[in-house]
Amino acid sequence: MAEILQVNNLVTQFNTEAGLVKAVDGLSFHIKEQEIISIVGESGCGKSVSCLSVMQLVRPPGKIVEGEVLFQDKNLLEYEANDSEMRAIRGADIAMIFQEPMTSLNPVLTIGHQLSEMLIKHENFSKEDALKRVVELMELVGIPDAENRVNAYPHQFSGGMRQRVMIAMALSCNPKVLIADEPTTALDVTTQAQLLKLMTDLVQRLHTSLIIVTHNLGLVARYAERIYVMYAGRVIESGTTKEIFANPRHPYTLGLLRCVPRLDDEEGRKLEPIDGLPPNLINMPPTCAFMPRCSRKQDVCRREPWPALEEVSEGHFVSCYVKSQEKAR
């Protein structure tokens, strides 16, 4: 399959009173047609800002400083954020499901009205045809009694149902790339599994590429084909899901995996949190940003700059001087 979206050396910064925040620092990744990938990392590592940058939704004091976002051979960063060309792509060709649906949905407009807007704007539907299509979309994402609930307001839906509405909204124009930014935040485990299964089934049926953004490696184990692990605005390890889980090479990836409970765990095994906190993105060290939290750091880590990604096996890249060979358990 051909690459449909390619991000090259993306740099996004926030100029604050406290200093320059390097939220995304040279990020590169790609996704192929009809592929499911995941971007994984702790809160504050730059995952959401990366997605907003792709969509040209970064607002001041944030600024995309450099890089390319190639979508079907067009560099989206050459457009102004509010250009008609960018607005036509945003929502129609590349759609995004945001973290918290209650802050993304307008509380004073009905669900039907908000879903209809996308169809009227991008697909030139009439109001009547748009409403019929909205009912079909709500049924598609598993919302019961769609004909009546189309006139309900966001507060009349549960968290899981609101997220289904967001999925329906994102898929309403049959986008070529769907970005799901922490789509199961604050939902119970059963609802998380249901929504992820729903999303992956729908994107396969509609031939859409899907980027799942999450802090939980275990959440994407059965859905993503490839994984990018982010830390402090950079990708520090990437590879196929099978390779990342079977042979994690970066100590940070190993730490994330040890935080995830497994069905085949030995009895009595305790989950091991990663010590310390992510770095202050204003005062980034010249060396590896993970070094202060790393239990495997050596002298080379203290004196050399943050290493570039190196291919350690086919399709498996790691940014580390001390490439771990340990298993996750």
Secondary structure, DSSP 4 states (H G I P E B T S, - for coil): --EEEEEEEEEEEEEETTEEEEEEEEEEEEEETT-EEEEE--TTSSHHHHHHHHTT---TTEEEEEEEEEETTEEGGGS-TT-HHHHHHBTTTEEEE-S-HHHHS-TTS-HHHHHHHHHHHHS---HHHHHHHHHHHHHHTT-SSHHHHTT--GGGS-HHHHHHHHHHHHHTT--SEEEEESTTTT--HHHHHHHHHHHHHHHHHHT-EEEEEES-GGGGTTT-SEEEEEETTEEEEEEEHHHHHHS--SHHHHHHHHTS--TTPPTTPPP-PPPS-PPPSSS--SS-TTGGG-TT--HHHHHSPPPPPEEEETTEEE--SS-------
